[in-house]
Amino acid sequence: MVQLVGSLRRELAESLSTCKVLVVGAGGIGCELLKNLVLTGFKNIEVIDLDTIDVSNLNRQFLFQKKHVGKSKAQVAKESALQFCPSANITAYHDSIMNPDYNVEFFRKFMLVMNALDNRAARNHVNRMCLAADIPLIESGTAGYLGQVTVIKKGMTECYECQPKPTQKTFPGCTIRNTPSEPIHCIVWAKYLFNQLFGEEDADQEVSPDTADPEAAWNPEDTAARATASEKDGDIKRVSTKEWARSTGYDSVKLFNKLFKDDIMYLLTMDKLWKKRKAPIPLDWQQLENMRPQEESPASGLKDQQVLGVWGYCQLFQHSVETLRLQLQEKGEGSELVWDKDDPPAMDFVTAAANLRMHIFSMNMKSRFDVKSMAGNIIPAIATTNAVIAGLIVLEGLKILSGELESCRTIFLNKCPNLRKKLLVPCILDPPSANCYVCASKPEVTVKLNVQKTTVLSLQDRILKERFGMVAPDVQIEDGKGTILISSEEGETEANNNKFLGDFGIRNGSRLQADDFLQDYTLLINVLHTEELERDVEFEVVGEAPDKAPPPQNNQEEVNSITNGNKDSAQPSTSSKGEHHCSFCLHGCTKACRIKCFSILF
Amino acid sequence: MIDMIEKEDPVISEEEAAQYDRQIRLWGLDAQKRLRGSRVLLAGVGGLGAEVAKNLILAGVKGLTLLDHEQVSEDSCRAQFLVPVTAQGQNRAQASLERAQNLNPMVEVHADPGRIEDKPDDFFLQFDASWTPSEICIKKVAFSRQHRSYLRVLGVLGQLDKLGPTHQSQRHQPTHDFTRGHGVPGLVSALFGHDLGKVKCEVCLTGCSRDLMVRVDQLCSKHNIKVFCGDVHGYYGYMFCNLGPEHNYVEEKPKVVKPPADSNDGPEAKKAKIDPNETTMVKKTTSFCTLKEALEVDWTSEKAKAGLKRTPVDYFLLHVLLKFHTDKGRDPDPKSFPEDSQLLRQIRDDVLEALALSADLLNDDFISYCFSEMSPVCAVVGGVLGQEVVKALSQRDPPHRNFFFFDARKGNGVVDYFGPN
């Protein structure tokens, strides 16, 4: 005879009250999740979040009130959730889950781990920790009206990294520096400019005209000639932007005329660029000041939503430069500022500089509100989407705790019902990918790079950490001697950082063993030496399509996988087009399409 | 406090803009302004009701009234998160008030301990324009926003005796004797002359009986008040809405940029680049039937029988659960599991027979999974329902028409239409 405690079978209710679960993140999904867990009867919960509460969180992170702004999310979330059930045991950590304190042993304490994260690096890391500890992980994400939940269990399902996920979009240097055509190009330029003037200077964030732009050359020999010529042209290349700005005392008018007049005039001399494009129109500070509108009409409505005139942005540029200059001065000699969308002068600066550039390149200028969205990578968020997803997370968790893993599903939340009338679309979980560079038994990848041009530091930061999600890599060369290239111990291999891989005898066909001991993860890297990589591309992982334009919609492969690979757990497909109507991209979806469309969630 | 202002005037303050930033970036400032001018009545503050309340308060409606006659029981604390564990014996709406209000001090939250059944018909009209004109299109009148003006209007309308103490904002107690009114005939006709359909107000019923919902739905339909219903039983939940015979909304569509007819290479032909992300708002209309019509679909017709294959069985499960509630005056109770299971089985047979449908359309499996309100199921249904209310109030984006069914065991969330074609 079935015995119920509330809605649940008695055995399930009992295991809820004894098991320990971990919630990673106490933000939008995390708050809703904690509430659901407590009300469902979970008694032992640990929650971790490194962040503090901001006023923009309050529209959805309902465990927080205005008085809590500035406090630790994990801590306040715990206190609020306890009110729903004072007898529950909740432990809060104001910390990063990537801290080595949270090792495999820590993860093994839990029967279940639930992610409520907003970034890929942490997701990769938790994925590996759960694989290492062999603990089921429930992954989820939301953006706007869309959401997704899935279950990851070692050996049974795909891990988070089995399917390659689209990487963050980057723009070619010459588009940013020479030929912007969209507001986002100007905004990226403005952020680079901020770093060049006030922050950490980065060789990949140049703002001056790119004389080596292949598009600018009338013939191929030209490009090389221009490149050498520019090296001799001290003004643009040899003196760093920051040094030059310093030498003028951060004079905003001088800065303005250099960036928005002189540099633009230089671009105009590269006439081939403007054969098929509208040429930029340089600005002159004095002219603009003379022509400025006499009457300032009083603005109505929200300040941030207004689009100012050109002179308005000139003034904004001047004010923000002055404020930032003072900030820098206050911090002291040799200091740097870090750009933050919530720091008003930093945001003002980017708004002004981006808009001035947009105007120069004949684009409609944007309000601070819109610039902030793009510059700050803000993802719109509401309470209801998070509420639905958090509910689904707990429901998957109950299946896991009942030992019903085969009934677990990936569930997509659409904005509109699909062709089968479904708003929530459950899909059967896929088995692990045999070639996964994380969960395969002996993960291996091949990386194409130039051993004479790739530094050890680059290998560590760009390849192992950024691309392959390691937190503290150790690298050995498989040369029979086990030469250590990189040690995770601070300082040990610092001397190697600026040397090239080739300097260590690494060449085409060499193998490197990279380990992350915290993640209990070993990756074998086959080096494929090449001298032909695309512009601005430092390395390529072999076997992956480069992240370019979206795949053509109606190619044969995709049609086949739609009809054959329907993973929907309801009745068999009755139509030949995509069953999963993706309201995001408005196409019938294959799984690949869904991953791409929902990639914003992950 | 009434805002007697033109619609175009900015009503969002800088404080609101900061708090609502992430949602304004999703649904736009205009939608936020409309929310800001809307009032909702929420009947039933159980698990589902609490979720809806939270979602609407966070969204930033002007006012929300929590109506519930039930008392807080021992189980209440497990069921919903607005009621403190120490509040046993208190009225559920009143016990939920403090935490609800703290979710967002910018929303006027009220609690009403009455029974919805006992409310006279015109109770529901109090949520419309007659004297809480949230969004009335009148010509700009030299009308101050002050308290006194509000009361002057009330006096003129002479309906003050109908206002109970719970319907006045707790923070704006009237200080004048307004029964004598100031008679502003022009203003009265200006107010009453206007289409009450311009008013943004809605009613949301959770955990109510079938007859009650049908009655409230019919009443509200007559007065252009949008109605939502919903409930959760164990692993199953549903939502229904009736937005009236003519619900207008806008949908954001990408702007189609036509390439120039000629394609000269000369620079003078090059126009300034249009932002490829530009969108345009398209106006649309859709119609809804009443709850009565939706529940009384005739399954004996050939067309209906043909459509049965694609019909979610959840619709029939809903009939079974509604009948249980009507017959027993309560929902299936875990404490009476054996008897209630038996009764559910019987009702399932009766309901399907009465609809002239086969008994194996809905098998026995559901029985042990429809007891009590499950928190995560309330969260899912409350999230969808809450968002539908927001969409209807802001008149943006196509509404789900007209049922949403959630089956937590399968992970299915289905939208389907039931009613006359």
Chai-1 contact restraints between the chains, C-beta under 6 A:
chainA,res_idxA,chainB,res_idxB,connection_type,confidence,min_distance_angstrom,max_distance_angstrom,comment,restraint_id
A,V2,B,S368,contact,1.0,0.0,6.0,A-B,restraint_1
A,L4,B,P334,contact,1.0,0.0,6.0,A-B,restraint_2
A,L4,B,F337,contact,1.0,0.0,6.0,A-B,restraint_3
A,L4,B,F371,contact,1.0,0.0,6.0,A-B,restraint_4
A,G6,B,S372,contact,1.0,0.0,6.0,A-B,restraint_5
A,S7,B,G234,contact,1.0,0.0,6.0,A-B,restraint_6
A,S7,B,F371,contact,1.0,0.0,6.0,A-B,restraint_7
A,S7,B,S372,contact,1.0,0.0,6.0,A-B,restraint_8
A,S7,B,M374,contact,1.0,0.0,6.0,A-B,restraint_9
A,K35,B,F81,contact,1.0,0.0,6.0,A-B,restraint_10
A,N36,B,S375,contact,1.0,0.0,6.0,A-B,restraint_11
A,N36,B,P376,contact,1.0,0.0,6.0,A-B,restraint_12
A,N36,B,A379,contact,1.0,0.0,6.0,A-B,restraint_13
A,L39,B,S375,contact,1.0,0.0,6.0,A-B,restraint_14
A,T40,B,S375,contact,1.0,0.0,6.0,A-B,restraint_15
A,V55,B,A18,contact,1.0,0.0,6.0,A-B,restraint_16
A,V55,B,Q19,contact,1.0,0.0,6.0,A-B,restraint_17
A,S56,B,D21,contact,1.0,0.0,6.0,A-B,restraint_18
A,S56,B,R22,contact,1.0,0.0,6.0,A-B,restraint_19
A,L58,B,Q19,contact,1.0,0.0,6.0,A-B,restraint_20
A,N59,B,Q19,contact,1.0,0.0,6.0,A-B,restraint_21
A,N59,B,Y20,contact,1.0,0.0,6.0,A-B,restraint_22
A,N59,B,R22,contact,1.0,0.0,6.0,A-B,restraint_23
A,N59,B,Q23,contact,1.0,0.0,6.0,A-B,restraint_24
A,N59,B,L58,contact,1.0,0.0,6.0,A-B,restraint_25
A,F62,B,K54,contact,1.0,0.0,6.0,A-B,restraint_26
A,F62,B,L103,contact,1.0,0.0,6.0,A-B,restraint_27
A,Q65,B,N102,contact,1.0,0.0,6.0,A-B,restraint_28
A,F84,B,F81,contact,1.0,0.0,6.0,A-B,restraint_29
A,G144,B,L26,contact,1.0,0.0,6.0,A-B,restraint_30
A,S181,B,K273,contact,1.0,0.0,6.0,A-B,restraint_31
A,K278,B,K270,contact,1.0,0.0,6.0,A-B,restraint_32
A,G301,B,P10,contact,1.0,0.0,6.0,A-B,restraint_33
A,L302,B,A17,contact,1.0,0.0,6.0,A-B,restraint_34
A,S362,B,A272,contact,1.0,0.0,6.0,A-B,restraint_35
A,M363,B,K273,contact,1.0,0.0,6.0,A-B,restraint_36
A,S373,B,R25,contact,1.0,0.0,6.0,A-B,restraint_37
A,P380,B,R22,contact,1.0,0.0,6.0,A-B,restraint_38
A,P380,B,R25,contact,1.0,0.0,6.0,A-B,restraint_39
A,P380,B,L26,contact,1.0,0.0,6.0,A-B,restraint_40
A,A381,B,R22,contact,1.0,0.0,6.0,A-B,restraint_41
A,I382,B,Q23,contact,1.0,0.0,6.0,A-B,restraint_42
A,A383,B,N55,contact,1.0,0.0,6.0,A-B,restraint_43
A,A383,B,L58,contact,1.0,0.0,6.0,A-B,restraint_44
A,T384,B,N55,contact,1.0,0.0,6.0,A-B,restraint_45
A,T384,B,G383,contact,1.0,0.0,6.0,A-B,restraint_46
A,T384,B,G386,contact,1.0,0.0,6.0,A-B,restraint_47
A,T384,B,Q387,contact,1.0,0.0,6.0,A-B,restraint_48
A,A387,B,A379,contact,1.0,0.0,6.0,A-B,restraint_49
A,A387,B,G383,contact,1.0,0.0,6.0,A-B,restraint_50
A,V388,B,V380,contact,1.0,0.0,6.0,A-B,restraint_51
A,V388,B,G383,contact,1.0,0.0,6.0,A-B,restraint_52
A,G391,B,P376,contact,1.0,0.0,6.0,A-B,restraint_53
A,G391,B,A379,contact,1.0,0.0,6.0,A-B,restraint_54
A,G391,B,V380,contact,1.0,0.0,6.0,A-B,restraint_55
A,V394,B,P376,contact,1.0,0.0,6.0,A-B,restraint_56
A,L395,B,P376,contact,1.0,0.0,6.0,A-B,restraint_57
A,L395,B,A408,contact,1.0,0.0,6.0,A-B,restraint_58
A,R409,B,G411,contact,1.0,0.0,6.0,A-B,restraint_59
A,I411,B,G411,contact,1.0,0.0,6.0,A-B,restraint_60
A,P417,B,V415,contact,1.0,0.0,6.0,A-B,restraint_61
A,K421,B,V414,contact,1.0,0.0,6.0,A-B,restraint_62
A,K421,B,V415,contact,1.0,0.0,6.0,A-B,restraint_63
A,K421,B,D416,contact,1.0,0.0,6.0,A-B,restraint_64
A,K422,B,V414,contact,1.0,0.0,6.0,A-B,restraint_65
A,L423,B,G413,contact,1.0,0.0,6.0,A-B,restraint_66
A,L423,B,V415,contact,1.0,0.0,6.0,A-B,restraint_67
A,L424,B,G413,contact,1.0,0.0,6.0,A-B,restraint_68
A,P426,B,G411,contact,1.0,0.0,6.0,A-B,restraint_69
